[in-house]
Amino acid sequence: MANIKSQIKRNRQNLRRHERNKSVRSEIKSRTKNALAAAESGAENVQDLARHAVKRLDSAASKGVIHKNAAARRKSRLMRRIAKASSGS
């Protein structure tokens, strides 16, 4: 346990940030999964779901939750998988 006042505050800040980052990462995964599922089932709103997933990835990258190159990689993979699923059906 930290004895130093600044470290105690830092621990509190880290806990709050950890919870916030965890929820953002969870939302990214959910939106990505929803977009892929819609593409595979041939739903009408695939482009809308993909746009929301990409928006959340960009937002997370700009806030520092994930690295900007990781966001770019995930977006690229998502769009490739959506294109493949859309062309396949």
PyMOL commands that set and color helices and strands:
alter all, ss='L'
color gray80, all
select helices_A, chain A and resi 5-41+46-63+68-88
alter helices_A, ss='H'
color red, helices_A
deselect
rebuild
show_as cartoon
